[in-house]
Amino acid sequence: MTQTEKFDPNSFNLTEAAASHLGNSISRTNALGVRFSVEEATGCSGYTYELDYVSLEHQDDLLFESMGIKVFIDPNSFNFLRGTTVDYVQEGVNEQIKFLNPNVKAVCGCGESFDI
């Protein structure tokens, strides 16, 4: 079974708040959608999340829609992101995208990287 055959778009979700925030950003940039990926951390141990606005689809991207937003994920990153919900949170003057990832075993002290 290939990566794509195991792909289940229901195992990665955006909350309404995240979809609204990302949708506003997409409309300002004329992007096709949003690419989520996981990269090895450079400062702390483990991994970091990456979010990029997509102007060109990669051939191997896993593509689906969540809350009306086109979501692009490369197959290797999907293994780390399976089961994740992405949220957008505003607390006072602070705002951030939060990844609620059930695969994470530990988060570094600064909150920027994680281990699986």
Buried (B, 14 or more C-beta within 10 A) or exposed (E): EEEEEEBEBEBBBBBEBBBBBBBEBBEEEEBBBBBBBBEEBEEBEBBBBEEEBBEEEEEEBBBBEBBEBBBBBBBEBBBBBBBBBBBBEEEEEEEEBBBEBEBBEEBBEEEEBBBE
